[in-house]
Amino acid sequence: MSEKNEKKLTGDPRIDYKWFSRCYETSEAHFAAQDAWRRSRHSAEIVAERHAERASRTPAQQITLLDQRLGIGQGAVRERAKLSAK
């Protein structure tokens, strides 16, 4: 094998062999992953709150909100049609 084709190993399997394993992960990255996982578990609560807020709005209020977010008459065609039918 020529010297040009030889790969120099760094000793880090993530770089050398494109591996990933938790045993090579730093503690900071581990705690960041744990925090992200915990936040995702609470997302169900956030979704429930958003559904409750949405249910409290009238169809006219929801259309106004869509106009503010997306622009007047822009996007959410099916949602607007459902709201107009109510």
Buried (B, 14 or more C-beta within 10 A) or exposed (E): EEEEEEEEEEEEBEEEEEEEEEEEEEEEEEEEEEEEEEEEEEEEEEEEEEEEEEEEEEEEEBBEEBBEEEEEEEEBEEEBEEBEEE
